[in-house]
Amino acid sequence: MPNIETVDITPSPRILRVLGEIPFQTWQCFAELMDNSIDALLKEPDGDEQRAVWVNWSGQNVGLKDRTIEVSDNAQGMTLEQMRNAVRAGYSNNNPIGNLGLFGMGFNIATARLGSRTEIWSTTNNASEWYGIEIDFDVLARGDEFQAPLLRRPKELCDSSGTRVVVSGLKSGTAASLLQQERDIRRTLENIYAPLLLEHNIDLYVNGKILHPKRPCIWSPERYVLYQGRQIRAVMPIDKQLGPALFDIERNAYLSIDEQENFLNVAEAELPPNICYRERRLHGWLGIQRYSDPNDYGIDFIRNGRKILIQDKSLFSYTSTITGESSLQYPVELGSTVGGRIVGQLYVDYLLPTYQKNDFDRYDSTWYETVAALCGEGPFLPKQRTALGLDKVPDSPLGLLVNAYRRTDAGTRCLSLPRSVARTFLCEFNKGNPEYVDDDKWWAAAQECDQERQRGNNPPTNTGAEPSDDVDGMFPTDNAPSATTVNPTPRKPDEPSSAVTSRAEDLRKRASTVATLTKKYRANVGNTNNPLDVKAYELRSGEIKKEGARVPFAFFPKGVECEFFYDPRHPLIQQYPVQPIQYLLLYISEKLKSRDQLDDLGIIYETLVESCLKDERIDAGYLKERAESFFNDIRQPIKQLLRPISARVVSCIHESAGESEDAISLALSSGLDFGTIKPDSPTAYEIMDYVPSRTLLRLIERYPERLFDKQLFDVSYTEIVLTDKAMQNRLRESAKERIVSYIKDLLYLVSTPSASISKNDLNRVALSLDSLISKLVDNGFSD
């Protein structure tokens, strides 16, 4: 055998300094070190003793050169040999299956990123001393060998087993980030370790403060909405077996298809030591958040208890395998203002993370299998699926949630609350307020939105379950209403002046809590830092009295706790354009003015209106988005309902040269061939996907017999049958014109510059839009 000349490619110790230039954020460095401690703690039996990891660093009272960072645990510790291997770059004494940390390269990157000198100490229960290794990157970089001094120190009587990593010689950027970003670092670590903290008896501390996991604010699994006649529940459990695959432990990688062929006929017991079958189980849940947000939504992917992908939104887009173009599938309407609310936590212990542990290897076939299990084949939206020849309704978990919960109209039909109400409730949820942790109060608020819509402008009514709290124990029973009341109905001449005045305890028995108005109110003016905690009630029966006269409102202040009652049957509320919330804010303004000795009642009221009536603000841009969304929603249902008379519909579309030109132009720019949509083509009806909104209005006017009577609109038309045909036709025409007039308001909005639209017109459009949405049948939201 010929002699082969070789070259020594042992890396220079300077490579350790280069590791410190790899882009790791400070929290990632901490997490890399914490992972190893957590792995060690998880291997121990769960007993009564505390299992914990501590992250601490020096404060500003310590000079910059003397500041340190320490990550420690009380796990079983390591032997000297285990420590030697733990600090070797590229070495891992952890099996990559079932462990968070891998020591080796990750340990060196994290410590080098934080500072120039690291000491790692460890001891076991049986050891009489601590073993330590000092890694000074500056010293090693000046030498030619990877030689680090071994340290020893005796154990104290109070010392338990465990491991400590102490980093000194902190980089200037690290020291600054610790001072400026402590809160953000803590919150990030709370987020990524939330699954582990909720499922295991392990405590994590950052600078003396324990980490509290953030719980998802989702609807109960019992809640659901209807989509295509199916109940789509607000929480969808996921548990899919993707089947075993061959895995190379040494390479920390799955075998390619070609590599797997070499082991097709090899029994599991005969596989090489580094090759094993790895089960691939995808489990967890997808669900609907109780609030929408332009950024705060998405799916968490969890590996061995730690979140790798946080609020990932990549699965909400579809990439065509033919063109390579990507299209957003969710949220497609109101995404910039309202946002999304689909969230989830998926356990993917089998996926391969990147070295930074902030993503997975997305070129690996297992990632594609995971995405397919969640998203199914093709896009989510029915119109796009039909264009590709797929079933209109996707059967994938994520596809069903995207379609069923695409709209966010307030109420139980869409399982959604007004934005300002949801934000107020979320604040209480995050504080751990038990009234807001479960979704009963949220559900009651959604019911109130239903009832408010059904009754037009009348105030909401809560017909749900009785309040869970005992208000008798929270409020006094002998207080009288506030002096600020609307002028009462005049007293009859013979009525005594000492007539009855309603008391809070009596009104409470005849009233229901109004969840949308019950909250803390704060005015951002003066020194009004202490908010008022208001319980709001709607009277179910009887009247509110003040000195014998009937009044619409009563306000009972007692310190920071107040009660507000209103009578929805009072003429003031029934006959005038006023809302209870407006008078409640007036009462609150007077209370704050008196309590905090403020000067201007009007300024207090202004700040309360701005903060509490955000959803009532007439915003032209937001209204336009909603109006355009409405036309997009009715397009496919109209297309379906008019398909039996498609030839007549195509003829109607081409009656307007301008509208048909706009439709053809849009179709051609979308990639359709003209032969598909020309009037005499068998597929000419496909132009319906591209007609402008004003064409949809013409079709509604032309074919009401196919679109009313609970087909598209829950409005009677052909159901109106009378012997007097003239009267029958007038009533039918009146019903149609009411819907048509609403739609014309929307067309005016979307076709007119916002600056040219008056406040009154915007108010009218907002009412028309709410009326139209309330009259759409459920199966109208099919695309």
Residue pairs with C-beta under 8 A, 6 or more apart in sequence:
12 141
12 144
13 140
13 141
13 143
13 144
13 145
13 146
14 141
15 89
16 89
16 108
16 112
16 135
16 137
16 140
16 141
17 112
17 137
17 138
17 141
19 89
19 105
19 108
19 109
19 112
19 113
20 109
20 112
20 113
20 116
20 137
20 171
22 109
22 113
23 356
24 32
24 109
24 110
24 113
24 356
26 114
26 174
26 177
26 178
26 181
26 185
27 184
27 185
27 188
27 189
28 110
28 356
28 357
28 358
29 109
29 110
29 111
29 113
29 114
30 55
30 71
30 110
30 185
30 189
30 206
31 189
31 192
31 193
31 306
31 357
32 101
32 106
32 107
32 109
32 110
32 357
33 55
33 71
33 101
33 107
33 110
33 111
33 165
34 53
34 55
34 71
34 101
34 189
34 193
34 204
35 99
35 100
35 101
35 106
35 306
35 357
36 86
36 94
36 100
36 101
36 103
36 107
36 163
37 53
37 71
37 72
37 73
37 75
37 101
37 163
38 53
38 73
38 100
38 101
38 193
38 196
38 202
38 305
38 306
39 94
39 99
39 100
39 101
40 73
40 75
40 76
40 77
40 163
41 51
41 52
41 53
41 73
41 74
41 75
41 202
42 200
42 202
42 305
43 75
43 76
44 51
44 75
44 76
46 200
46 201
50 74
50 203
51 74
51 75
51 201
51 202
51 203
52 73
52 74
52 202
52 203
52 204
52 205
53 71
53 72
53 73
53 202
53 203
53 204
53 205
54 70
54 71
54 72
54 73
54 205
55 69
55 70
55 71
55 204
55 205
55 206
55 207
56 69
56 70
56 72
56 205
56 207
56 208
57 67
57 68
57 69
57 70
57 178
57 207
58 66
58 67
58 68
58 69
60 179
64 170
64 172
64 175
65 169
66 168
67 168
67 170
67 175
68 115
68 166
68 167
68 168
68 170
69 114
69 115
69 166
69 167
69 168
69 170
69 174
69 178
70 164
70 165
70 166
70 167
71 164
71 165
72 162
72 163
72 164
72 165
73 162
73 163
74 160
74 161
74 162
75 161
75 162
75 163
76 124
76 125
76 161
77 122
77 123
77 124
77 125
77 127
77 161
77 162
77 163
78 86
78 122
78 124
78 131
78 163
79 124
79 131
80 131
80 150
82 93
82 122
83 120
83 122
83 131
83 133
84 133
85 91
85 93
85 103
86 93
86 103
86 104
86 107
86 120
87 103
87 107
87 108
87 120
87 133
87 135
87 148
88 104
88 146
89 104
89 105
89 108
89 146
90 104
90 105
91 103
91 104
92 102
92 103
92 104
92 105
93 103
93 104
94 101
94 102
94 103
95 249
96 102
96 249
96 252
97 247
97 249
97 276
97 278
97 349
98 304
98 349
99 304
100 303
100 304
100 305
100 306
101 107
102 252
105 355
106 355
108 135
109 355
111 118
111 135
111 165
111 167
112 118
112 137
113 171
113 174
114 167
114 170
114 171
114 174
115 167
115 168
115 169
115 170
115 171
115 174
116 136
116 137
116 138
116 168
116 169
116 171
117 134
117 135
117 136
117 137
117 138
117 167
117 168
117 169
118 134
118 135
118 136
118 137
118 165
118 166
118 167
118 168
119 132
119 133
119 134
119 135
119 151
119 164
119 165
119 166
119 168
120 132
120 133
120 135
120 163
120 164
120 165
120 166
121 130
121 131
121 132
121 151
121 153
121 163
121 164
121 165
121 166
122 130
122 131
122 132
122 162
122 163
122 164
123 129
123 130
123 131
123 155
123 159
123 161
123 162
124 161
125 160
125 161
127 155
127 161
128 154
128 155
129 152
129 153
129 154
129 155
130 151
130 152
130 153
130 154
130 155
130 159
131 150
131 151
131 152
132 150
132 151
132 152
132 153
133 148
133 149
133 150
133 151
134 148
134 149
134 151
135 148
136 148
138 169
140 146
140 147
140 148
177 185
178 185
182 206
182 207
185 206
186 206
186 207
186 209
186 211
189 204
189 206
189 211
190 197
190 211
190 212
190 213
190 214
191 214
191 307
191 310
192 306
192 307
192 310
193 204
193 211
193 213
193 305
193 306
193 307
194 213
194 214
194 215
194 307
195 213
195 300
195 302
195 305
195 306
195 307
195 345
195 347
196 202
196 305
196 306
197 204
197 211
197 212
197 213
198 213
198 215
199 305
200 305
203 210
203 211
204 210
204 211
205 211
216 287
216 289
216 343
216 345
217 289
217 290
217 291
217 426
217 429
217 430
218 234
218 235
218 287
218 288
218 289
218 290
218 343
219 234
219 235
219 287
219 288
219 289
219 290
219 415
219 439
219 442
220 234
220 235
220 438
220 439
221 233
221 234
221 235
221 237
221 287
222 233
223 233
223 234
223 415
223 439
223 443
224 231
224 232
224 233
224 234
224 415
225 231
225 232
225 234
225 404
225 405
225 413
225 414
225 415
226 232
226 404
226 413
226 778
227 400
227 403
227 404
227 781
228 393
228 779
228 782
229 779
230 400
232 400
232 401
232 404
232 405
234 287
234 288
234 405
234 415
235 285
235 286
235 287
235 288
236 285
236 286
236 287
236 397
236 400
236 401
237 284
237 285
238 282
238 283
238 284
238 285
238 286
238 344
238 346
238 374
238 397
239 281
239 282
239 283
240 281
240 282
240 283
240 373
241 279
241 280
241 281
241 282
242 280
242 281
242 282
242 350
242 366
242 369
242 370
242 373
243 280
244 277
244 278
244 279
244 280
245 254
245 255
245 260
245 277
245 278
245 280
245 350
245 366
246 254
246 255
246 259
246 260
246 263
246 271
246 275
246 276
246 277
246 278
247 253
247 254
247 255
247 275
247 276
247 277
247 278
248 254
248 255
248 274
248 275
249 274
249 275
249 276
250 274
251 274
252 352
253 352
253 364
254 278
254 352
254 364
254 365
254 366
255 263
255 275
257 365
263 271
263 275
268 276
268 277
271 277
278 350
279 350
280 350
280 366
280 369
281 347
281 349
281 350
282 346
282 347
282 348
282 370
282 373
282 374
283 346
283 347
284 302
284 344
284 345
284 346
284 347
285 344
285 345
285 346
286 299
286 342
286 343
286 344
286 346
286 374
286 397
286 398
286 401
287 342
287 343
287 344
287 401
288 341
288 342
288 343
288 401
288 405
288 415
289 296
289 297
289 341
289 342
289 343
290 341
290 417
290 422
290 425
290 426
290 429
290 439
290 442
291 341
291 417
291 419
291 422
291 423
291 425
291 426
292 331
292 338
292 339
292 340
292 341
292 408
292 416
292 419
292 422
293 339
293 340
293 341
294 335
294 336
294 337
294 338
294 339
294 340
295 311
295 339
296 311
296 339
297 311
297 313
297 339
297 340
297 341
297 342
297 343
298 310
298 311
298 312
298 313
298 316
298 340
298 342
298 343
299 309
299 311
299 312
299 313
299 315
299 342
299 343
299 344
299 345
299 346
300 307
300 309
300 310
300 311
300 312
300 343
300 344
300 345
300 346
301 307
301 308
301 309
301 312
301 346
301 348
301 351
301 360
302 308
302 345
302 346
302 347
302 348
303 347
303 348
303 349
303 351
303 353
304 349
306 357
308 348
308 351
308 353
308 357
308 358
308 359
308 360
309 358
309 359
309 360
311 343
313 340
315 371
315 374
315 375
315 398
316 328
316 329
316 330
316 331
316 340
316 342
316 402
317 326
317 327
317 328
317 329
318 326
318 327
318 329
318 375
318 378
318 379
318 380
318 384
319 325
319 326
319 327
320 326
320 327
327 379
327 384
328 335
329 379
329 380
329 381
329 402
330 340
330 342
330 380
330 402
330 406
331 338
331 339
331 340
331 406
332 381
332 406
333 406
333 407
333 625
333 628
333 629
333 632
334 408
334 622
334 625
334 626
334 629
336 625
337 621
337 622
337 625
338 408
338 419
341 405
341 408
341 416
342 398
342 401
342 402
342 405
346 374
348 360
348 370
350 366
351 360
351 361
351 364
351 366
351 367
351 370
352 360
352 361
352 364
352 366
353 359
353 360
353 361
354 360
354 361
360 367
361 367
374 396
374 397
374 398
375 396
375 398
375 399
376 394
376 395
376 396
376 398
376 399
377 390
377 396
378 384
378 385
378 388
378 390
378 394
379 385
379 388
380 394
380 396
380 398
380 399
380 402
380 403
381 402
381 403
381 783
382 392
382 393
382 403
382 636
382 782
382 783
383 636
383 689
383 783
385 391
385 392
385 394
386 392
392 782
393 400
393 403
394 400
394 403
405 414
405 415
406 781
407 414
407 416
407 629
407 633
407 781
408 414
408 416
409 416
409 773
410 416
410 417
410 418
410 446
410 449
411 446
411 447
411 449
411 450
411 453
412 443
412 446
412 447
412 449
412 450
413 450
413 778
415 446
416 422
416 446
417 425
417 442
417 445
417 446
417 449
417 516
418 449
418 516
418 615
419 614
419 615
420 612
420 613
420 614
420 615
421 445
421 515
421 516
421 615
422 442
424 519
424 520
425 436
425 441
425 442
425 445
425 519
428 435
428 436
428 519
429 436
429 437
435 441
435 468
435 469
436 442
440 464
440 465
440 468
441 515
442 515
443 464
444 462
444 464
444 465
444 513
444 515
445 515
445 516
447 462
447 463
447 464
448 460
448 461
448 462
448 514
448 515
448 516
449 460
449 516
451 460
451 461
451 463
452 458
452 459
452 460
453 770
453 773
453 774
454 774
455 461
457 577
457 579
458 568
458 573
458 574
459 514
459 538
459 566
459 568
459 573
459 579
459 580
460 514
460 516
460 538
461 512
461 538
461 568
462 512
462 513
462 514
462 515
462 538
463 512
467 513
471 508
471 535
471 563
472 505
472 508
474 535
474 561
475 504
475 505
475 508
475 535
475 556
475 558
475 561
475 563
476 504
476 558
477 503
477 504
477 505
478 503
479 503
479 504
479 556
479 557
479 558
480 501
480 503
480 556
481 501
481 502
481 546
481 554
481 555
481 556
482 554
482 555
482 556
482 557
482 587
482 590
482 591
484 555
484 586
484 587
484 590
485 546
485 551
485 553
485 554
485 555
486 551
486 552
486 553
486 572
486 583
488 546
488 547
488 549
488 550
488 551
489 549
489 550
489 551
490 549
491 497
491 499
491 547
491 548
491 549
495 548
496 548
497 547
498 547
499 545
499 547
499 548
499 549
500 545
500 547
500 548
501 545
501 546
501 547
501 548
502 543
502 544
502 545
502 546
502 554
502 565
504 554
504 556
504 563
504 565
507 537
507 539
507 544
507 554
507 565
508 537
508 563
510 539
510 540
510 541
510 542
511 537
511 538
511 539
511 540
511 565
512 537
512 538
512 540
513 535
513 536
513 537
514 536
514 537
514 538
514 580
517 534
517 536
517 564
517 580
517 581
517 584
518 534
518 535
518 536
519 534
520 531
520 532
520 533
520 534
521 531
521 532
521 534
521 585
521 588
521 608
521 612
522 528
522 529
522 531
522 532
522 611
523 588
523 589
523 592
523 604
523 607
523 608
523 611
524 607
524 611
525 598
525 603
525 604
525 607
526 596
526 598
527 596
528 592
528 596
528 598
528 604
530 560
531 560
532 557
532 560
532 561
532 562
532 588
532 591
532 592
533 560
533 561
533 562
534 562
534 563
534 564
534 584
534 588
535 561
535 562
535 563
535 564
536 563
536 564
536 565
536 566
536 580
536 584
537 563
537 564
537 565
537 566
538 565
538 566
538 568
538 580
539 565
539 566
539 567
539 568
539 569
543 550
543 567
543 570
544 550
544 551
544 552
544 553
544 554
544 565
544 566
544 567
544 570
545 551
546 554
550 567
550 570
551 567
551 570
552 566
552 567
552 570
552 572
552 573
552 583
553 564
553 565
553 566
553 567
553 580
553 583
553 584
553 587
554 564
554 565
554 566
555 562
555 563
555 564
555 565
555 584
555 587
555 591
556 562
556 563
556 564
556 565
557 587
557 591
562 587
562 588
562 591
564 580
564 584
564 587
566 573
566 580
566 583
566 584
567 573
568 574
572 578
573 580
581 612
581 613
585 605
585 608
585 609
585 612
585 613
586 605
588 608
589 601
589 604
589 605
589 608
590 601
592 598
592 604
593 601
593 604
598 604
618 759
618 762
618 763
618 766
620 749
620 754
620 757
620 762
621 754
623 749
623 762
623 765
623 766
623 769
624 749
624 750
624 754
626 769
627 746
627 749
627 750
627 765
627 769
628 693
628 750
630 746
630 769
630 772
630 773
631 693
631 696
631 746
631 750
632 783
633 776
633 780
633 781
633 783
634 696
634 712
634 776
634 780
635 688
635 689
635 691
635 696
635 783
636 782
636 783
637 712
637 779
637 780
637 781
637 782
637 783
638 688
638 696
638 699
638 700
638 707
638 712
639 685
639 688
639 689
640 782
641 706
641 707
641 711
641 712
642 649
642 688
642 699
642 703
642 706
642 707
643 685
645 703
645 706
646 684
646 685
649 685
649 688
649 699
649 703
650 679
650 684
650 685
650 687
651 679
652 698
652 699
652 702
653 659
653 660
653 663
653 687
653 688
653 691
653 695
653 699
654 660
654 679
656 695
656 698
659 691
659 692
659 694
659 695
659 698
660 687
662 691
662 692
663 677
663 687
663 690
663 691
663 692
663 695
664 674
664 677
664 687
664 690
666 690
667 676
667 677
667 686
667 687
667 689
667 690
668 674
670 690
672 686
672 690
675 681
676 683
676 684
676 686
677 683
677 684
677 686
677 687
677 690
678 684
693 746
693 747
693 750
694 747
696 743
697 740
697 743
697 744
697 747
699 707
700 707
700 736
700 739
700 740
700 743
701 736
701 740
704 717
704 732
704 736
705 717
705 718
707 713
708 715
708 716
708 717
708 718
708 735
708 736
708 739
709 715
709 716
709 717
709 718
709 719
710 777
711 777
712 776
712 777
712 780
713 739
713 775
713 776
713 777
713 780
714 775
714 776
714 777
715 735
715 738
715 739
715 775
716 735
717 732
717 735
717 736
718 732
720 728
720 731
720 732
720 735
721 728
722 728
722 731
739 772
739 775
741 768
742 768
742 769
742 771
742 772
743 768
743 772
745 764
745 765
745 768
745 769
746 765
746 768
746 769
746 772
748 761
748 765
749 757
749 761
749 762
749 765
757 765
